[in-house]
Amino acid sequence: MTSTLPTKQALLLEKFQEYLQFFGQRITRTPERSLEVAYDSVMKIRAIEDEYLNQNQKLQPSDFLQSFMKADIDKHLTIVKLRLAEFKTSCFVLGSLSQKHLAKLKFIEETVDKYTVNPANSSDILMLPSGKNSEKLDFESITDKTSVLPRSIGMTFNKVKNDFNPKAEEQYVKKLRTSRAKAKIAVKLLLALIIVPLLTQHFSKQFLVNPVVEHFRHGNHPPIFLNSEMKEEALKELKTFEESLQFDSLVKLAPALSDEEMEAKLQHKASEMTKEYSHKSNSAISNVFADMFGLLAFALVILMRRKEIIILKSFMDEIVYGLSDSAKAFILILFTDIFVGFHSPHGWEVILESLANHLGLPANRSFIFIFIATFPVILDTIFKYWIFRYLSRISPSAVATLRNMNE
């Protein structure tokens, strides 16, 4: 019996070493594996392009076939982007980027850039001749379109000139398609920047971080309260419960309790509160790591869609600068009053206290007051500089309206 125990321990140790070696090799081969999967997906995209172009030379494809091909290409593009992000992250961590990766990486990024720059419709890209695939959308920001003359004069002159242009209709359709493509990409990216970090934070907390935190804190007898404020809150709650029992006994809403019964009820309540505040402490610790996962997901979305960020900026510029002067002035006054106005310190105080509670930190009153005394001033300076630097050149009438509304 005693001789079998060392044998079992040796077998378990050997198995553990095998698994450890397997996972170590798998981790070290992550760059090669992710790059190979991305390269295979790019080759599938190129195969679809070749087949589609050969078919397009003989017969104009139907809308159904175009949508089918676009869905297939979008699926492979998603795989390529995910694997490319995995490759870059693993190379950054492991530092295993070599010369043999560069050729495949260049080939992959050329394909991804082509579909990222011309995102109106993947099937439209396939229908273009190869020489036109380099055509790019015009993402010039409105803030860059400043000149010596007022914009209204230039816009009127360009409108009259375009009316006499024989290609005006074709250019209008092209501009409409470009605008629609920009709107699609901007909305998708905006939703991704909001939804992906929130979902990552929620699911990582529920299924990954919280179980690990509860496992480690359960066996080590950790403190129930993370800070003194949580303990004070628990004491107030227990005192309120005790006073409620005494009040019910005095007004005959409940039978009078002996000292032993009162002690038993208080002990039971304290036991319930111990579980409740232990769960709150675990949740606060889990929030720290889950928020890190959410920020990492946000950064990955930005890294994977850097070119689409330019499109989103152009789209937001068109929306903001396309508003009427009164609407611009109203929105500016609304935002400045909310964030840097007279009543804004109360809002900042609530936000900072909620953030501290979310992370399980004590609300430091000195830090909150210093933050309220400095940060709104910095925001107000940024607002004024933006109005002076950009808005006064692009829309002087909006600045005049803003000044009149403030007065």
Secondary structure, DSSP 8 states (H G I E B T S, - for coil): -TTHHHHHHHHHHHHHHHHHHHHHHHHHTHHHHHHHHHHHHHHHHHHHHHHHHHHHHHS---HHHHHHHHHHHHHHHHHHHHHHHHHHHHHHHH----HHHHHHHHHHHHHHHHHHHS-S-HHHHHHS-GGGTT-------GGG---SS-HHHHHHHHHHHHHT-TTHHHHHHHHHHHHHHHHHHHHHHHHHHHHHHHHHHHHHIIIIIHHHHHHHHHHS---S-SSHHHHHHHHHHHHHHHHHHHHHHHTTSS----HHHHHHHHHHHHHHHHHHHHHHHHHHHHHHHHHHHHHHHHHHHHHHTHHHHHHHHHHHHHHHHTS-HHHHHHHHHHHHHHHHSTTHHHHHHHHHHHHHHHHT----HHHHHHHHHHHHHHHHHHHHHHIIIIIHHH-HHHHHHHHHHH-
